[in-house]
C-alpha cells in the first residue's frame, strides 16, 4: 500500500471496514521471526524517500498477542491511529494450503504446541511535533502470530504478490526456537520465496554480532547500507541492507526453448555476452534481432536469449545477474 492510500483510511474503515489485505501486501516488507523489533520500521521510516515502504508484515509464532499489544504504542514519534483484531478469513488462514514436498512434517511441527495464532492490524500516525524527516505521515503494521513459511505461502504466494522487501534478522534457528534456518538459500523459506513470480527487491540481514553480515546469504543482492549497533541496547549487533536485480525466465510454447526478450527488467544494460548456468552446465545466449511493434530492435546487442534443453512449457526460473564488465551472468534457479 502506498502512502497516499494509507492516509485516506478513516478510523471507521480500519476498525470496521473490509480488510484490504492485497493492498497492504503490495510494496510491503515481510519480516518473519521478528519478535518485537521496531528498529527495522524506524530504519525504513528514516529512509522512506528511498525505500518507499510504509506497510509492514511481521510474523512470529512465539511473540504472543498480549506482549505485542503491550509494545504496539512504543514507536517514538508515532501514535496508534486505529487498530483491530483480525479473523482467520481476513488473511486467508481459513483456507487449506498444501505443504510443499521439501518441508519435513516432523521438523515443521517441532514447536507446534507453542504456536498461538492471532492477527492484529494497526495504522500508526506521526505525532504533530515531528516532521517528514522522521518518517511518513502513517505506516501500517500487520502482525501475525504464525509461522513464517506458512505465512508467506498463505499471504504472498496465494495472492500472487511479491513483497518489496524481506527481513531476516536474528531468526533464531539454532537455540532460538525456529524450526528452520531462514538464512539458508536451500531451506524452506528461501525455496518458498523464490517459487513466486519474482523476488523481493530489498533484503535486510542482521543480528546479534557486530562483525559480519557483509556477505548476503541469498544470492543476487548487492549491499547498499550497513547499520552497526542495530539494537540500541545491544552494542554487539548489526544490520546490512541489500538490493537485488532479478528477472524471471519462462518457458514458452516449445518445451525445448527457454527465451527472454530485451526490456527494462530483463536486460537493463546493453551487453556483449550472456551466459546461463543451470545444473552445472553453461549455455551461451544467441545474439539476434526481433520485430516488436513493427520496429526492428538493434543488430549488435543481445535481444533474444534462446537455450536448448528439455524444458517444460510454463516452467519458470528465477535468475539474478551480476555485472562483470560487459558480461552478464545469469544463474538459473528452480
C-alpha positions in Angstrom: 0.0 0.0 0.0 1.3 3.4 -0.9 1.3 6.4 1.5 -1.5 8.2 -0.3 -3.8 5.2 0.1 -2.9 4.8 3.7 -3.6 8.4 4.5 -7.1 8.1 3.1 -8.1 5.4 5.6 -10.5 6.6 8.3 -10.8 5.1 11.8 -14.1 3.5 10.8 -12.6 1.9 7.7 -9.7 0.5 9.7 -11.7 -0.8 12.6 -14.9 -2.0 10.8 -14.4 -1.9 7.1 -13.3 -4.7 4.7 -9.8 -5.7 5.4 -7.6 -4.5 2.5 -5.2 -7.5 2.5 -3.9 -7.3 -1.0 -3.4 -3.6 -0.8 -1.3 -4.0 2.3 0.8 -6.8 0.9 1.7 -4.8 -2.2 5.1 -3.0 -1.7 5.2 -4.3 1.8 8.2 -5.5 4.0 7.8 -9.1 5.2 9.6 -9.9 8.5 9.3 -13.5 9.8 10.7 -14.4 13.2 10.5 -10.7 14.1 9.8 -10.8 17.8 9.2 -7.2 18.9 11.7 -5.4 16.6 10.7 -1.8 16.0 14.2 -0.9 14.8 13.5 -2.1 11.3 10.4 0.1 11.0 12.4 3.0 12.3 15.1 2.5 9.7 12.6 2.3 6.9 10.8 5.4 8.1 14.1 7.3 8.2 14.9 6.2 4.6 11.3 6.4 3.4 12.2 8.7 0.4 14.4 5.9 -0.9 12.7 2.7 0.1 9.0 3.9 -0.1 8.0 1.2 2.4 5.1 2.1 4.7 3.4 -1.3 5.1 5.0 -3.9 7.3 4.0 -7.6 7.7 5.5 -9.1 10.9 5.2 -12.8 11.6 6.3 -14.7 14.7 4.7 -17.7 16.4 6.3 -17.1 19.8 5.7 -13.4 20.4 2.2 -13.6 21.8 -0.7 -11.2 21.3 -0.6 -9.8 24.8 3.0 -8.9 24.5 2.5 -7.3 21.1 -0.3 -5.1 22.4 1.8 -4.0 25.3 4.5 -2.7 22.9 2.4 -1.6 20.0 2.3 2.1 21.0 6.0 2.5 21.7 7.2 3.8 18.3 8.9 7.1 19.0 7.1 10.0 17.3 4.1 7.9 16.3 0.8 7.0 18.0 -1.9 4.4 17.2 -4.4 6.0 14.8 -6.6 2.9 14.8 -6.2 -0.9 15.1 -8.3 -4.1 15.2 -8.0 -7.8 15.7 -8.5 -9.9 12.5 -10.3 -13.1 11.8 -8.7 -16.0 10.1 -10.8 -15.3 7.0 -9.4 -11.8 6.7 -5.9 -13.1 5.9 -6.9 -16.3 4.2 -6.0 -18.5 7.1 -9.3 -20.4 6.8 -8.1 -22.0 3.5 -6.3 -25.3 3.3 -2.8 -24.9 2.0 -0.8 -27.9 0.6 2.5 -28.3 2.3 5.4 -28.2 -0.2 7.2 -31.5 -0.7 10.5 -30.1 0.5 9.2 -29.5 4.0 9.7 -32.2 6.6 6.4 -32.5 8.5 8.2 -33.7 11.7 10.6 -30.7 11.7 7.8 -28.3 10.8 5.6 -29.5 13.7 8.5 -29.3 16.2 7.2 -26.3 18.1 3.5 -26.6 17.0 2.3 -26.7 20.6 3.8 -23.3 21.3 2.0 -21.6 18.4 -0.7 -19.2 19.5 -2.4 -18.0 16.3 -3.6 -14.4 16.1 -3.6 -11.4 13.8 -3.6 -7.7 14.6 -3.6 -4.8 12.2 -2.6 -1.3 13.3 -2.2 2.0 11.5 0.1 4.4 13.3 0.3 8.2 12.6 3.1 10.6 13.1 2.9 13.0 16.0 2.4 16.6 15.1 5.6 17.8 16.6 7.6 15.6 14.2 8.3 16.4 10.6 8.8 14.4 7.4 12.4 13.7 8.2 11.1 11.4 11.0 9.2 9.3 8.6 6.0 9.1 6.6 2.7 10.5 7.9 1.4 7.0 8.5 2.6 3.4 8.4 0.7 0.1 8.6 1.7 -2.9 10.8 0.1 -6.3 10.2 1.3 -8.7 12.9 0.6 -12.4 12.7 1.1 -15.0 15.4 2.1 -17.6 12.8 4.9 -19.5 11.2 7.0 -17.6 8.6 7.0 -20.1 5.7 3.3 -20.8 6.0 2.6 -17.1 6.3 4.5 -16.3 3.1 2.7 -19.1 1.3 -0.8 -18.0 2.5 -0.3 -14.3 2.1 2.0 -13.7 -0.9 2.0 -16.8 -3.0 -1.7 -17.3 -2.6 -2.4 -13.7 -3.8 0.4 -13.7 -6.4 2.1 -10.8 -4.8 5.8 -10.3 -4.0 6.8 -8.1 -1.1 9.1 -5.2 -1.8 11.5 -6.3 1.0 12.2 -9.3 3.2 14.0 -9.1 6.6 15.9 -12.0 8.2 17.3 -10.6 11.4 18.3 -12.9 14.3 15.7 -15.5 13.2 16.8 -18.0 15.9 17.3 -21.2 14.0 20.0 -22.6 16.4 18.8 -22.3 20.0 16.2 -19.6 19.3 13.0 -21.6 18.8 12.9 -21.6 15.0 12.3 -24.9 13.3 14.3 -24.0 10.2 17.2 -21.7 9.1 15.8 -18.7 7.3 19.3 -17.7 6.2 19.8 -20.9 4.2 19.2 -20.4 0.5 18.3 -24.1 0.1 16.0 -24.3 3.2 12.2 -24.0 3.1 11.8 -20.2 3.5 14.1 -19.3 0.6 12.7 -22.0 -1.6 9.2 -20.8 -0.9 10.0 -17.2 -1.7 11.7 -18.0 -5.0 8.8 -20.1 -6.1 6.8 -16.9 -6.5 6.6 -14.8 -9.6 9.6 -12.6 -8.5 12.0 -11.9 -5.6 11.8 -9.1 -3.1 13.7 -6.0 -4.2 15.3 -5.4 -0.8 16.9 -7.8 1.7 17.5 -6.8 5.3 20.1 -9.1 7.0 21.5 -8.9 10.6 21.5 -10.0 14.2 23.4 -10.0 17.4 27.0 -9.7 16.4 28.8 -6.6 15.4 31.2 -8.1 12.9 29.8 -9.9 9.9 26.6 -9.7 7.7 28.7 -8.5 4.8 28.1 -11.5 2.6 24.4 -11.9 1.8 23.2 -15.5 2.4 20.7 -15.1 -0.5 22.4 -14.7 -4.0 21.7 -11.8 -6.3 21.8 -8.9 -3.9 24.3 -6.1 -3.6 24.9 -4.2 -0.3 23.7 -0.6 -0.2 23.8 0.2 3.6 25.1 -1.0 6.9 23.9 -0.2 10.4 26.2 -1.0 13.3 24.7 -1.3 16.8 21.4 -2.1 15.3 19.7 -2.8 18.6 20.1 0.3 20.8 20.5 -1.7 24.0 23.0 -4.2 22.4 26.3 -2.9 21.2 27.2 -6.2 19.5 24.6 -6.1 16.8 24.4 -5.0 13.1 22.2 -5.0 10.1 23.0 -4.7 6.4 20.7 -3.7 3.6 20.8 -5.2 0.2 19.2 -4.5 -3.2 18.6 -7.1 -5.8 18.1 -7.1 -9.5 16.1 -10.2 -10.8 14.4 -11.5 -13.8 12.1 -14.4 -14.3 12.7 -16.7 -17.3 9.7 -18.5 -18.6 9.5 -21.4 -21.0 7.2 -20.6 -23.8 5.3 -22.8 -26.2 8.1 -25.1 -27.2 9.3 -27.3 -24.4 12.8 -27.2 -25.8 13.3 -23.4 -25.7 13.9 -21.0 -22.9 13.9 -17.4 -24.0 13.7 -13.9 -22.8 13.2 -10.7 -24.7 15.0 -7.5 -24.0 13.2 -4.9 -21.9 13.9 -2.7 -18.9 13.5 -5.6 -16.4 15.3 -8.4 -18.2 18.4 -6.8 -19.8 18.7 -3.4 -18.2 22.1 -2.7 -19.9 23.5 -3.3 -23.3 25.8 -6.3 -23.1 28.1 -8.3 -25.4 27.6 -11.7 -24.0 25.2 -13.6 -21.7 25.8 -16.9 -20.2 23.3 -19.0 -18.2 24.4 -21.6 -15.7 22.0 -24.4 -15.0 22.6 -27.6 -13.1 26.4 -27.3 -13.6 26.0 -26.6 -17.4 26.7 -23.3 -19.0 24.8 -22.0 -22.0 25.6 -19.0 -24.2 22.9 -16.7 -25.4 22.5 -16.2 -29.2 22.8 -12.7 -30.5 19.8 -11.9 -32.5 17.1 -9.4 -33.5 13.4 -9.5 -33.5 10.4 -7.4 -34.5 8.3 -5.7 -31.9 5.5 -3.3 -32.8 6.8 -3.0 -36.3 10.2 -1.8 -35.1 13.4 -3.8 -35.6 15.5 -3.7 -32.4 19.3 -3.3 -33.0 21.7 -5.7 -34.5 24.7 -5.8 -32.2 23.2 -6.4 -28.8 21.5 -9.4 -27.3 17.8 -9.2 -27.9 16.8 -12.8 -27.6 18.1 -15.5 -25.3 17.5 -19.0 -26.5 18.6 -22.1 -24.6 18.1 -25.6 -25.9 17.3 -28.1 -23.3 14.5 -30.3 -22.0 12.4 -27.6 -20.5 8.7 -28.0 -19.6 6.3 -25.5 -21.1 5.1 -23.0 -18.5 8.1 -23.7 -16.3 9.5 -20.5 -14.6 13.1 -20.0 -13.4 14.4 -17.3 -11.1 17.5 -15.6 -12.4 19.8 -12.9 -10.9 22.6 -11.2 -12.7 25.9 -9.7 -11.7 27.7 -7.2 -13.9 31.1 -8.4 -14.8 32.2 -5.7 -17.2 30.4 -6.5 -20.5 29.4 -9.9 -19.4 26.2 -10.5 -17.5 26.0 -13.9 -15.9 22.5 -15.4 -15.2 22.3 -18.2 -12.7 19.1 -20.1 -13.1 17.5 -21.5 -10.0 14.4 -23.7 -10.0 
